Amino acid sequence: MNKVFMTGYYQGVVEVAPASLSAAKVEELAITMTIQHLRHAGVKVSTIHDFLVLDIQANERLVNKHINDNADQLETVQAKLLSSAFMKRGNIE
């Protein structure tokens, strides 16, 4: 795992997240997307956890909540977060 690349990936999610999301929801989105990306790349769960908690200093409670989620569960969380952002902005018809 390239920590510089993954730090940039995490930060990129934070920077492009909808402005209508709270900081906590943006962090949850970034955490779930990073977990999903690293799992897809075959990175061990313990390595993902340590990267997010120790290197990124992400909310450990949120990391622990989602670290064992499967791809479908992670995608569902991401979809709900993004959906809530667009509903707040009135962009869903």
Secondary structure, DSSP 8 states (H G I E B T S, - for coil): --HHHHHHHHHHHHHHS-TTS-HHHHHHHHHHHHHHHHHHTT--HHHHHHIIIIIS---HHHHHHHTT--HHHHHHHHHHHHHHHHHHHT---
